[in-house]
Amino acid sequence: MSNIGGFKVNRNTLIVALFLVAVIAGGFYWYMSKPQAKESLIVSTTTSLYETGLLDELKIMFERTHPEYNVSFISQGTGLAIETAKRGDADMILVHSPSQEQGFLESGSGVNRKIFAYNFFIIVGPEADPAGIRGMDPIDALIKIRAEGQAGNALWVSRGDNSGTHSKEKALWTATGLVLDEIKVETAGDSAGTWYIEAGAGMTATLQLANQKLAYTITDVATYLKNYKNGNIELVKIVDSGKDTLNVYSAIVCDPDTSPRGMFEGSMEFLRFLISDEVQTMLVTYGEEGFGSTLFKPWLPELEDPDSEIVGWVEEYAYIDGSECPVEYRQNAADLYR
C-alpha cells in the first residue's frame, strides 16, 4: 500500500494507472507524429506544361508550403483536359486555348479563370527549308507551304488532336482564307499521299514525326526547346514568334456546384499560388539553365508595364468579353480580380 498526497493507494492500482498513462501518452505521440492524410488535388493539364518539367517544379513548391495537399497532374491536349474536368475526374485545368476555355465556362463546368503565363508558337522545319518560308509571317508561310505541298516539295504535320496547339493551327489556316477540310485531302505532287499529315498525338510525338518526314509543323516554343536540346529532333525554327503566334496559359477551377470532388478550396489555393510573386518570379528564369532560354513568361509583371505591347495582344487574343474572366463566371473570388 502506498501513500500519495495523503491518500492510500493499492500498489497494483498504481501500476495499472501508470501503465494507462503511458499508453495514452504513447498513443497521443503516435497520433501527432504519424504522417497526416493528405487531400488529393487533381489538375488536368496541357502537355507543354508537363513535358517541360514545369509542373514537377510547381508541385514541389506548392506542397512545401501546403503540406495538406498532394497534387497530381493528368497531362493531355487541351480538348481532352477539358473533357476530363467535365466528367468530374479533375479539380481544375491548366490549358491554352481561349475559345475552348470559354466553352468550358459557358457549359457551367468552370469558374474563376485566371491567366498566369504566356509564350509563343513557332513554325519549325528542316534546316534546308524546302518551302522557302524562312523569316515570313505565319500566314504567308502557311500559304507558301500549301503551294509547295501541292507541288510535292513540302510536307506539313498537324497534331490533329483538338489540343490548344491544334486549335491555334486551325485558326492560322482560317486566317489564310484556305479551307482546311479541302487542303487535308490534297495530294503531294504526283504521289498518292497527301502533303498534310495528321499525327493525332501529343507535341513531342508530332515533332518526332515531322522530324522523320522532314516536314514542317507548329509547336509551342517550350516543348520545341526541350526536344531540340535533348536531341530528339533536328528541326529548326523557321518562322519566329509574334502577335499571330501568341500562346496564353490559363487556370480554371471546376465549378463547386457541379464538381463531384469537392476540392474547390484546394483548387483556389493552387490558382492563387500560380499568380503569386513566388511563381511569377520563378518563371522569369525557368529553363535558362537546362535549355539556354526561358520557356514561359510570367503574365502578372506585364500588367505593371504601361508600355507593354504584350498586354494588348493578350487582351485581344485571350480575353473573353473584355475580361480574363467575365463576372458571371466568378465564384467566391474575393480579391482575385482587381
C-alpha positions as a Markdown table, in Angstrom:
| # | Residue | x | y | z |
|---|---|---|---|---|
| 1 | Met | 0.0 | 0.0 | 0.0 |
| 2 | Ser | 1.4 | 3.4 | -1.0 |
| 3 | Asn | 0.6 | 6.8 | 0.4 |
| 4 | Ile | 0.2 | 9.6 | -2.3 |
| 5 | Gly | -0.8 | 13.0 | -1.2 |
| 6 | Gly | -2.3 | 11.7 | 1.9 |
| 7 | Phe | -4.3 | 9.1 | 0.1 |
| 8 | Lys | -3.6 | 5.4 | 0.5 |
| 9 | Val | -3.3 | 3.7 | -2.9 |
| 10 | Asn | -3.1 | 0.0 | -3.6 |
| 11 | Arg | 0.2 | -0.9 | -5.3 |
| 12 | Asn | -1.5 | -2.9 | -8.1 |
| 13 | Thr | -3.9 | 0.0 | -8.7 |
| 14 | Leu | -0.9 | 2.4 | -9.0 |
| 15 | Ile | 0.8 | 0.2 | -11.5 |
| 16 | Val | -2.3 | -0.1 | -13.7 |
| 17 | Ala | -2.8 | 3.7 | -13.5 |
| 18 | Leu | 0.8 | 4.4 | -14.5 |
| 19 | Phe | 0.5 | 1.9 | -17.4 |
| 20 | Leu | -2.7 | 3.6 | -18.7 |
| 21 | Val | -1.0 | 7.0 | -18.5 |
| 22 | Ala | 2.0 | 5.6 | -20.5 |
| 23 | Val | -0.3 | 4.1 | -23.1 |
| 24 | Ile | -2.4 | 7.2 | -23.5 |
| 25 | Ala | 0.8 | 9.4 | -23.8 |
| 26 | Gly | 2.3 | 7.0 | -26.3 |
| 27 | Gly | -0.9 | 6.9 | -28.3 |
| 28 | Phe | -1.0 | 10.7 | -28.4 |
| 29 | Tyr | 2.6 | 11.0 | -29.5 |
| 30 | Trp | 2.0 | 8.4 | -32.3 |
| 31 | Tyr | -1.1 | 10.3 | -33.5 |
| 32 | Met | 0.8 | 13.6 | -33.5 |
| 33 | Ser | 3.9 | 12.2 | -35.2 |
| 34 | Lys | 2.3 | 9.9 | -37.8 |
| 35 | Pro | 2.0 | 11.2 | -41.4 |
| 36 | Gln | -1.3 | 13.0 | -41.7 |
| 37 | Ala | -3.6 | 12.1 | -44.5 |
| 38 | Lys | -3.3 | 14.5 | -47.5 |
| 39 | Glu | -6.1 | 15.7 | -49.7 |
| 40 | Ser | -5.7 | 14.8 | -53.3 |
| 41 | Leu | -5.8 | 17.7 | -55.7 |
| 42 | Ile | -6.0 | 16.6 | -59.4 |
| 43 | Val | -5.1 | 19.0 | -62.1 |
| 44 | Ser | -5.9 | 18.3 | -65.8 |
| 45 | Thr | -3.3 | 20.0 | -67.9 |
| 46 | Thr | -1.9 | 20.6 | -71.3 |
| 47 | Thr | 1.2 | 18.6 | -72.3 |
| 48 | Ser | 3.5 | 21.5 | -72.8 |
| 49 | Leu | 3.4 | 22.5 | -69.2 |
| 50 | Tyr | 4.0 | 18.9 | -68.1 |
| 51 | Glu | 6.7 | 17.8 | -70.7 |
| 52 | Thr | 8.9 | 20.8 | -69.9 |
| 53 | Gly | 9.2 | 19.8 | -66.2 |
| 54 | Leu | 7.5 | 23.0 | -65.1 |
| 55 | Leu | 4.6 | 21.1 | -63.3 |
| 56 | Asp | 7.1 | 19.0 | -61.3 |
| 57 | Glu | 8.7 | 22.1 | -60.1 |
| 58 | Leu | 5.4 | 23.7 | -59.2 |
| 59 | Lys | 4.3 | 20.6 | -57.3 |
| 60 | Ile | 7.4 | 20.7 | -55.1 |
| 61 | Met | 7.0 | 24.4 | -54.4 |
| 62 | Phe | 3.3 | 24.2 | -53.6 |
| 63 | Glu | 3.4 | 21.1 | -51.4 |
| 64 | Arg | 6.3 | 22.7 | -49.5 |
| 65 | Thr | 4.0 | 25.4 | -48.2 |
| 66 | His | 0.7 | 23.4 | -48.4 |
| 67 | Pro | 1.6 | 20.0 | -46.9 |
| 68 | Glu | -2.0 | 19.1 | -46.5 |
| 69 | Tyr | -2.3 | 18.6 | -50.3 |
| 70 | Asn | -0.9 | 16.0 | -52.7 |
| 71 | Val | -1.0 | 17.4 | -56.3 |
| 72 | Ser | -1.4 | 15.1 | -59.2 |
| 73 | Phe | -1.4 | 16.0 | -62.9 |
| 74 | Ile | -3.2 | 14.4 | -65.8 |
| 75 | Ser | -1.3 | 15.5 | -69.0 |
| 76 | Gln | -3.3 | 15.7 | -72.2 |
| 77 | Gly | -4.1 | 18.0 | -75.0 |
| 78 | Thr | -6.4 | 20.9 | -74.0 |
| 79 | Gly | -9.5 | 19.3 | -75.5 |
| 80 | Leu | -9.0 | 16.1 | -73.5 |
| 81 | Ala | -8.0 | 18.1 | -70.4 |
| 82 | Ile | -11.3 | 19.9 | -70.5 |
| 83 | Glu | -13.3 | 16.7 | -71.1 |
| 84 | Thr | -11.6 | 15.1 | -68.1 |
| 85 | Ala | -12.7 | 18.0 | -65.9 |
| 86 | Lys | -16.2 | 18.0 | -67.3 |
| 87 | Arg | -16.5 | 14.3 | -66.3 |
| 88 | Gly | -15.6 | 15.2 | -62.7 |
| 89 | Asp | -12.2 | 13.5 | -62.8 |
| 90 | Ala | -10.2 | 16.7 | -62.1 |
| 91 | Asp | -10.5 | 19.7 | -59.8 |
| 92 | Met | -9.1 | 22.3 | -62.1 |
| 93 | Ile | -7.5 | 22.8 | -65.6 |
| 94 | Leu | -4.3 | 24.4 | -66.9 |
| 95 | Val | -4.8 | 25.0 | -70.6 |
| 96 | His | -4.0 | 27.3 | -73.5 |
| 97 | Ser | -7.0 | 27.6 | -75.9 |
| 98 | Pro | -9.2 | 30.7 | -75.1 |
| 99 | Ser | -12.0 | 29.6 | -77.4 |
| 100 | Gln | -12.2 | 26.1 | -75.7 |
| 101 | Glu | -11.8 | 27.7 | -72.3 |
| 102 | Gln | -14.8 | 30.0 | -73.0 |
| 103 | Gly | -16.8 | 26.9 | -73.8 |
| 104 | Phe | -15.8 | 25.3 | -70.6 |
| 105 | Leu | -17.0 | 28.3 | -68.6 |
| 106 | Glu | -20.3 | 28.6 | -70.6 |
| 107 | Ser | -21.0 | 24.9 | -70.0 |
| 108 | Gly | -21.3 | 25.5 | -66.3 |
| 109 | Ser | -18.1 | 23.4 | -65.6 |
| 110 | Gly | -15.6 | 26.1 | -64.7 |
| 111 | Val | -15.2 | 29.3 | -62.7 |
| 112 | Asn | -12.5 | 31.9 | -61.8 |
| 113 | Arg | -10.4 | 31.7 | -65.0 |
| 114 | Lys | -7.0 | 33.3 | -64.4 |
| 115 | Ile | -4.1 | 33.9 | -66.9 |
| 116 | Phe | -0.8 | 33.1 | -65.3 |
| 117 | Ala | 1.8 | 32.8 | -68.2 |
| 118 | Tyr | 2.4 | 33.0 | -71.9 |
| 119 | Asn | 4.9 | 32.2 | -74.6 |
| 120 | Phe | 4.7 | 31.8 | -78.3 |
| 121 | Phe | 4.2 | 29.2 | -81.0 |
| 122 | Ile | 6.7 | 28.9 | -83.8 |
| 123 | Ile | 6.8 | 27.0 | -87.1 |
| 124 | Val | 9.7 | 24.6 | -87.3 |
| 125 | Gly | 11.0 | 22.5 | -90.2 |
| 126 | Pro | 14.1 | 21.1 | -91.9 |
| 127 | Glu | 17.2 | 23.2 | -92.0 |
| 128 | Ala | 17.1 | 23.2 | -95.8 |
| 129 | Asp | 13.6 | 24.9 | -95.7 |
| 130 | Pro | 12.3 | 23.3 | -98.9 |
| 131 | Ala | 9.2 | 25.6 | -99.0 |
| 132 | Gly | 11.4 | 28.7 | -98.7 |
| 133 | Ile | 9.4 | 30.3 | -95.9 |
| 134 | Arg | 12.2 | 31.3 | -93.5 |
| 135 | Gly | 11.5 | 34.7 | -92.0 |
| 136 | Met | 8.0 | 35.0 | -93.3 |
| 137 | Asp | 5.0 | 35.9 | -91.2 |
| 138 | Pro | 3.0 | 32.8 | -90.3 |
| 139 | Ile | 0.0 | 33.4 | -92.5 |
| 140 | Asp | 2.1 | 33.9 | -95.7 |
| 141 | Ala | 4.3 | 30.9 | -94.6 |
| 142 | Leu | 1.3 | 28.6 | -94.5 |
| 143 | Ile | 0.1 | 29.8 | -97.9 |
| 144 | Lys | 3.5 | 29.0 | -99.3 |
| 145 | Ile | 3.7 | 25.6 | -97.6 |
| 146 | Arg | 0.4 | 24.7 | -99.1 |
| 147 | Ala | 1.6 | 25.7 | -102.6 |
| 148 | Glu | 4.9 | 23.8 | -102.2 |
| 149 | Gly | 2.9 | 20.9 | -100.7 |
| 150 | Gln | 0.7 | 20.6 | -103.8 |
| 151 | Ala | 3.9 | 20.7 | -105.9 |
| 152 | Gly | 5.3 | 17.8 | -103.9 |
| 153 | Asn | 8.1 | 19.9 | -102.4 |
| 154 | Ala | 6.9 | 20.2 | -98.8 |
| 155 | Leu | 5.0 | 18.3 | -96.1 |
| 156 | Trp | 3.1 | 19.5 | -93.1 |
| 157 | Val | 2.4 | 17.6 | -89.9 |
| 158 | Ser | -0.5 | 18.6 | -87.7 |
| 159 | Arg | -1.2 | 17.4 | -84.1 |
| 160 | Gly | -4.8 | 16.8 | -85.2 |
| 161 | Asp | -5.8 | 16.1 | -81.6 |
| 162 | Asn | -8.0 | 19.0 | -80.6 |
| 163 | Ser | -5.3 | 20.4 | -78.4 |
| 164 | Gly | -4.5 | 24.1 | -77.8 |
| 165 | Thr | -1.7 | 23.9 | -80.3 |
| 166 | His | -4.1 | 22.3 | -82.9 |
| 167 | Ser | -6.6 | 25.0 | -82.1 |
| 168 | Lys | -4.0 | 27.7 | -82.9 |
| 169 | Glu | -3.0 | 25.9 | -86.1 |
| 170 | Lys | -6.6 | 25.8 | -87.3 |
| 171 | Ala | -7.1 | 29.5 | -86.5 |
| 172 | Leu | -4.0 | 30.3 | -88.6 |
| 173 | Trp | -5.2 | 28.2 | -91.6 |
| 174 | Thr | -8.6 | 30.1 | -91.3 |
| 175 | Ala | -6.7 | 33.4 | -91.4 |
| 176 | Thr | -5.1 | 32.3 | -94.7 |
| 177 | Gly | -8.6 | 32.1 | -96.3 |
| 178 | Leu | -8.0 | 28.4 | -97.2 |
| 179 | Val | -10.5 | 25.7 | -96.3 |
| 180 | Leu | -8.7 | 23.2 | -94.1 |
| 181 | Asp | -11.1 | 20.3 | -94.8 |
| 182 | Glu | -10.2 | 20.7 | -98.5 |
| 183 | Ile | -6.4 | 21.0 | -98.2 |
| 184 | Lys | -6.3 | 18.0 | -95.9 |
| 185 | Val | -7.0 | 15.7 | -98.9 |
| 186 | Glu | -4.8 | 17.4 | -101.4 |
| 187 | Thr | -2.1 | 15.1 | -102.8 |
| 188 | Ala | 1.6 | 15.9 | -102.7 |
| 189 | Gly | 2.6 | 16.3 | -106.3 |
| 190 | Asp | 2.2 | 13.2 | -108.4 |
| 191 | Ser | 2.2 | 10.9 | -105.3 |
| 192 | Ala | -0.8 | 9.1 | -103.9 |
| 193 | Gly | -0.2 | 10.6 | -100.4 |
| 194 | Thr | -1.2 | 13.9 | -99.0 |
| 195 | Trp | 1.2 | 16.7 | -98.1 |
| 196 | Tyr | -1.0 | 17.4 | -95.0 |
| 197 | Ile | -0.4 | 14.7 | -92.4 |
| 198 | Glu | -2.3 | 14.4 | -89.1 |
| 199 | Ala | -0.4 | 12.8 | -86.2 |
| 200 | Gly | -3.3 | 12.6 | -83.8 |
| 201 | Ala | -0.7 | 12.8 | -81.0 |
| 202 | Gly | 0.9 | 15.0 | -78.4 |
| 203 | Met | 3.5 | 17.7 | -79.2 |
| 204 | Thr | 6.6 | 15.6 | -78.7 |
| 205 | Ala | 5.3 | 12.7 | -80.9 |
| 206 | Thr | 4.2 | 15.3 | -83.5 |
| 207 | Leu | 7.7 | 16.9 | -83.5 |
| 208 | Gln | 9.3 | 13.5 | -83.9 |
| 209 | Leu | 7.0 | 12.6 | -86.8 |
| 210 | Ala | 7.8 | 15.9 | -88.6 |
| 211 | Asn | 11.5 | 15.3 | -88.0 |
| 212 | Gln | 11.2 | 11.8 | -89.5 |
| 213 | Lys | 9.4 | 13.1 | -92.6 |
| 214 | Leu | 11.4 | 16.3 | -93.0 |
| 215 | Ala | 8.2 | 18.2 | -92.6 |
| 216 | Tyr | 7.0 | 21.5 | -91.1 |
| 217 | Thr | 4.8 | 21.8 | -88.0 |
| 218 | Ile | 3.7 | 24.3 | -85.4 |
| 219 | Thr | 4.8 | 23.9 | -81.8 |
| 220 | Asp | 4.9 | 25.8 | -78.6 |
| 221 | Val | 8.4 | 27.1 | -78.1 |
| 222 | Ala | 8.9 | 25.4 | -74.7 |
| 223 | Thr | 8.3 | 21.9 | -76.0 |
| 224 | Tyr | 10.4 | 22.5 | -79.0 |
| 225 | Leu | 13.4 | 23.7 | -77.0 |
| 226 | Lys | 13.1 | 20.7 | -74.7 |
| 227 | Asn | 13.1 | 18.2 | -77.6 |
| 228 | Tyr | 15.8 | 20.0 | -79.5 |
| 229 | Lys | 18.1 | 20.3 | -76.5 |
| 230 | Asn | 17.6 | 16.6 | -75.7 |
| 231 | Gly | 18.5 | 15.6 | -79.2 |
| 232 | Asn | 15.1 | 14.2 | -80.1 |
| 233 | Ile | 14.7 | 16.3 | -83.2 |
| 234 | Glu | 16.9 | 18.2 | -85.7 |
| 235 | Leu | 14.1 | 20.6 | -86.8 |
| 236 | Val | 15.0 | 24.3 | -86.6 |
| 237 | Lys | 12.9 | 27.4 | -86.1 |
| 238 | Ile | 11.8 | 28.7 | -89.4 |
| 239 | Val | 9.0 | 31.2 | -88.6 |
| 240 | Asp | 9.6 | 33.1 | -85.4 |
| 241 | Ser | 7.1 | 34.3 | -82.7 |
| 242 | Gly | 4.9 | 37.3 | -82.9 |
| 243 | Lys | 1.3 | 38.5 | -82.3 |
| 244 | Asp | -0.2 | 35.8 | -84.6 |
| 245 | Thr | 1.5 | 33.1 | -82.7 |
| 246 | Leu | 0.8 | 34.2 | -79.1 |
| 247 | Asn | 0.3 | 31.3 | -76.7 |
| 248 | Val | -1.5 | 32.1 | -73.4 |
| 249 | Tyr | -1.9 | 29.8 | -70.4 |
| 250 | Ser | -4.8 | 30.0 | -68.0 |
| 251 | Ala | -6.0 | 28.2 | -64.9 |
| 252 | Ile | -9.7 | 27.5 | -64.4 |
| 253 | Val | -11.2 | 26.0 | -61.3 |
| 254 | Cys | -14.1 | 23.4 | -61.6 |
| 255 | Asp | -17.4 | 24.9 | -60.6 |
| 256 | Pro | -18.1 | 23.7 | -57.0 |
| 257 | Asp | -21.8 | 23.5 | -57.8 |
| 258 | Thr | -21.3 | 20.8 | -60.5 |
| 259 | Ser | -18.0 | 19.2 | -59.5 |
| 260 | Pro | -18.4 | 15.9 | -57.5 |
| 261 | Arg | -14.9 | 16.0 | -55.9 |
| 262 | Gly | -15.4 | 18.9 | -53.5 |
| 263 | Met | -11.9 | 20.4 | -53.9 |
| 264 | Phe | -12.8 | 24.0 | -54.6 |
| 265 | Glu | -10.8 | 25.4 | -51.7 |
| 266 | Gly | -7.7 | 23.4 | -52.6 |
| 267 | Ser | -8.1 | 24.4 | -56.3 |
| 268 | Met | -8.3 | 28.1 | -55.3 |
| 269 | Glu | -5.2 | 27.7 | -53.2 |
| 270 | Phe | -3.3 | 26.4 | -56.2 |
| 271 | Leu | -4.7 | 29.0 | -58.5 |
| 272 | Arg | -3.6 | 31.8 | -56.2 |
| 273 | Phe | -0.2 | 30.1 | -55.9 |
| 274 | Leu | 0.2 | 30.3 | -59.7 |
| 275 | Ile | -0.2 | 34.0 | -59.7 |
| 276 | Ser | 1.9 | 34.6 | -56.5 |
| 277 | Asp | 5.1 | 36.6 | -56.6 |
| 278 | Glu | 7.0 | 33.3 | -55.9 |
| 279 | Val | 5.8 | 31.5 | -59.0 |
| 280 | Gln | 5.8 | 34.6 | -61.3 |
| 281 | Thr | 9.4 | 35.3 | -60.3 |
| 282 | Met | 10.5 | 31.7 | -60.8 |
| 283 | Leu | 9.1 | 31.8 | -64.4 |
| 284 | Val | 11.4 | 34.7 | -65.3 |
| 285 | Thr | 14.4 | 32.4 | -65.4 |
| 286 | Tyr | 12.8 | 28.9 | -65.7 |
| 287 | Gly | 14.5 | 26.9 | -68.4 |
| 288 | Glu | 17.6 | 29.1 | -68.8 |
| 289 | Glu | 20.0 | 26.7 | -67.2 |
| 290 | Gly | 18.7 | 23.5 | -68.9 |
| 291 | Phe | 17.6 | 24.8 | -72.2 |
| 292 | Gly | 19.5 | 28.0 | -72.8 |
| 293 | Ser | 16.3 | 30.1 | -72.9 |
| 294 | Thr | 13.3 | 30.8 | -70.7 |
| 295 | Leu | 10.4 | 28.6 | -71.5 |
| 296 | Phe | 7.4 | 30.6 | -70.2 |
| 297 | Lys | 6.9 | 34.2 | -69.5 |
| 298 | Pro | 5.1 | 35.4 | -66.3 |
| 299 | Trp | 1.9 | 37.3 | -67.0 |
| 300 | Leu | 1.4 | 39.4 | -63.9 |
| 301 | Pro | 4.5 | 41.6 | -64.4 |
| 302 | Glu | 3.3 | 42.6 | -67.8 |
| 303 | Leu | 0.3 | 44.2 | -66.3 |
| 304 | Glu | 2.6 | 46.5 | -64.3 |
| 305 | Asp | 4.2 | 47.8 | -67.5 |
| 306 | Pro | 2.2 | 50.7 | -69.0 |
| 307 | Asp | 4.1 | 50.3 | -72.3 |
| 308 | Ser | 3.7 | 46.6 | -72.7 |
| 309 | Glu | 2.7 | 45.6 | -76.2 |
| 310 | Ile | 2.0 | 42.1 | -75.0 |
| 311 | Val | -0.9 | 43.2 | -72.8 |
| 312 | Gly | -2.8 | 44.5 | -75.8 |
| 313 | Trp | -2.1 | 41.3 | -77.7 |
| 314 | Val | -3.3 | 39.1 | -74.8 |
| 315 | Glu | -6.4 | 41.2 | -74.3 |
| 316 | Glu | -7.3 | 40.9 | -78.0 |
| 317 | Tyr | -6.5 | 37.2 | -78.2 |
| 318 | Ala | -7.2 | 35.7 | -74.8 |
| 319 | Tyr | -9.8 | 37.9 | -73.0 |
| 320 | Ile | -13.4 | 36.9 | -73.0 |
| 321 | Asp | -15.9 | 39.8 | -73.4 |
| 322 | Gly | -13.1 | 42.2 | -72.4 |
| 323 | Ser | -12.0 | 40.2 | -69.3 |
| 324 | Glu | -9.9 | 37.3 | -68.4 |
| 325 | Cys | -13.0 | 36.0 | -66.6 |
| 326 | Pro | -16.4 | 37.7 | -67.1 |
| 327 | Val | -18.2 | 38.4 | -63.8 |
| 328 | Glu | -20.9 | 35.8 | -64.3 |
| 329 | Tyr | -18.2 | 33.1 | -64.1 |
| 330 | Arg | -16.6 | 34.3 | -60.9 |
| 331 | Gln | -17.4 | 32.5 | -57.6 |
| 332 | Asn | -16.1 | 33.3 | -54.2 |
| 333 | Ala | -13.2 | 35.1 | -55.9 |
| 334 | Ala | -12.7 | 37.7 | -53.2 |
| 335 | Asp | -9.8 | 39.9 | -54.4 |
| 336 | Leu | -8.7 | 37.7 | -57.3 |
| 337 | Tyr | -9.8 | 40.3 | -59.8 |
| 338 | Arg | -8.8 | 43.9 | -59.2 |
